[in-house]
Amino acid sequence: MTQVTVVLVPGLVSDARVWKPVAEALAPRYPIHDADVRQDSSIPGMAHRILQQVDGPLVVIGHSMGGRVAMEMAHQAPDRLRALVLANTGHDAKKPGEEAKRQAKIDLANDDMEKLAAEWLPPMLDPARTGDTALMQDLTEMVLSIGPVVHERQIRALVDRPDAGTYISEITCPILLVTGAQDGWSPEPQHREIADLAPDAEVHVIDQAGHFLPLEQSAQTVALITEWLDRRREDIHV
């Protein structure tokens, strides 16, 4: 049986800490690769780099922008993808008026990254979690560690993102879609649209979580992903 590697892909101004609870849970069963998406200026470029860095069959788990990278990996190398887990993500191309809003965030970050973090992070969470000092501090430190140069690079990659809706129907591996009930940025209907396009997909919604679901409700996220991977084991280990 060929060994399958689990690739963990973070989202915008995020790093490996977003998927750390999942990595710790899966490490006894799978080799883990924490993807670095800070270097490339396009979603296809990010996907290509990861595919070049990791050999063999893959299970790709992506958060937010990382979910878009995961779908692009399946598009570029369908023969290597055994399963996708997509959390708090989307599939559409740039929306009218989006570029101006994104540019405002770039301008703010280039002026003061701390102000960007203070403005951007709270709406990303379940409103009940914005008072969680430890969580907010961890997320703020993560955003500041990424910095304005990478932030701008990733924002521009998102503005020019592929329309994954044009190829989701061709992704034949099983897909788990999961989001937070309080995620206003990537809400449940968005994930159901992806599931409706995919040949083999299911959607789960976790309550009391926003856009940073893997950290807001880490135990439930870990349990859901590990149970699903076990249930789809025959599809993954072919």
N, C-alpha and C positions, 0 to 999 in steps of 0.2 A: 504494500500500500504506500503510495507516494505521500510524503510529508507535506502538509498544508501549512502555510505561514499566515498568521493574522496580521494585517496591516492596519494600523490605527492612524487616521488622518484627522488632524485638528482643523478648526475653522479660522475665520478672520481674527487676526491678532491673538491667536491662541497657540498653545504648545501642548506637549505630551501630558501635562497635568490634567487636561480635560478628560482624557481616557485612562488615567492612572488606576482608578478602581477596577475597571474592566481588564486592563493589562494584568493587574495582580491576580485577578480571578482566573484568567485564561492561560497565564504563563505555565502552570503545571501541565497543560494539555497541548499547547501549540507554541512554536517559535513566534515571538512577537517582534514586529518592526514598527517603531515609532517614526512615522513619516515626517519629513521636514518640508514644509511648503512655503518657506520664507524667501527662496531664491528666485523663483520663476515669476514671470510677468503675465502668464496666462494660465487658465484652467487646463487646457490641453498640455501645456508645458509641464505643469506640476504632475499631471498623470503620467506623462512620458518618463519623467525623471524617476518617479517611484518604481515604475515597471522595470526600469533599467537597473535599479539598485537591489531589487529582490528577485530571486530566482523561483521558478516552480509555480505550482498552483496557489491561489490566494483566496482568503476571505478578507474582504476590505470593509472596515467599519469607519464611517465618516460622519463628522459633526458639522452641520451648517455648510459653509463653503466646502468643507472636507467631504460632505455628501455629494456635492457636485463633482469634485475630483474623483470620488469613488465611481460614480456613474460613467465618467469619462474614461476611467481605466477599463471598465467593462466594455465600453465602446471600442477602445483601441485594442484590447487583448481579450476578446470574448472566450477564447480557448483556455485562458488561464484563470478566469474568475469562477470560483466555486459557490460563492454566496456574497451578498451585500447586506450590510446593516447601515441604514441611513437615518440619522437622528437630526431633527430640527432643521430640515433642509428644504430645498425647492428645486424646480426643474425648468422654469421658464427663462426666456431671454429678457433683455433689458426692457423695462416698462417706461412708458412716456413720463417724462419729468424726473425719472430716477437719477439721471446723471448729475443734475444740479444739486440734488440732495446729497449725493455721494461727495460731490466736490466741496460742499460746505463742511463735511466731516474731515476731508483731507486738509482743508484750510485751517480748521480748528486744531487738528493734531499737529500740523506743522508749526503752529503758533505755540501750543501748549498741550503736550500729550496728557498731562494730568487732568486738564479740563475736558479733554476728549473722553477719558475714562470715566470721569464723574458724570458726564452728560449721557454717555452711550450705555453704560452698564446697567443702571437701575431699570430702564424699560425692558431690558433683556430677561429680567427675572420675574418669577412669580412675585407679585407685590408684597406678599406676606414674608418673602425672604430678604427684602432689601434692608431690613434691620439686622440681619445676620452679619455681625461684624467680621467674624473669621472668614466667611465666604466672600464678602465684599473685598476684604483686604487681599485675599488670595487672588481673586480675579483682577483686581487693580494692579497688583504686582506683576501679574502675567502680561497684561496689556502694556504696561510701562516697559517691561523687559523686551517686548517685540519692537517698540519704537516707531517713530513717524515714517521712516523711510520704507520699512516693510509694510506698514499700514497703507501707505499710498500705493505701493506696488500691488498689494492684494485688492484694494478697492478698484483699481483700474482693471485688474483681471476679472473682477466680478462684473464690472460695467460691460466688458467685452465678452462675457461668458457665452458658451454655446447654448443653444436651445435644446436641452436634453429631451424634451418632448418629441423631437423628431426621430429619436432612436431608442427610447425606452422599450418599445414593443419588441425590439430585437434582443433585449437582454433576457436570456433564457434561464439564468441561474436564479435560485430563490432569493427573494428580497424581503427583509424585515424593515418596516418603516415605523419609527417611534418618535413621538413628540410629547411635549408637555401640554396639559389642558390649558395652562395660562400663557402659552407661547403666542404672543400677538404678532411676532415677526414671521414665524413659519407655523401657521396654525394647522389644526387637524385637516380641514378640507384640502389644503395643499398636498398633504401626504396621500390622501385618498385619490386625488387626481393622478398621482404617480402610480398608485396601486392599480387604478383602472386601466392604465396604459400598459402595465407590465404583465407578462404571461403568468408569473408565479410570485405573488406578493401578498403580504398581510400587514395591517396597520394596528398599532397599539398606542393608546393614549394614557399617560401617567398623570394623575392629578397632583396638584400642589407643586407644579414645576413649570418654568418658563423655557426660554431659549437655551439656557445652560443646564438642561435636563440631566446630563451625565454627572454633574456635580451637585445639583439641587436635590436630586433623588437618586443618589448613587447606588444604594442597596437594591432598589427596585429595578434600576437600569441593568445592573449586573445580573440579577435573577432572570430578567426577561431575556437578555441576550444569551446567557449560558443555557437556559432551558430551550430556546429556539435552536441554537446550534446543536444541542443534543438530539432534538427532535428531527432535525434535518441532516443528521449525521451521514446517512446513506447517500444523500445527494452531494455532500461535501467531500467525502472520502471515496471517490470513484476511482 
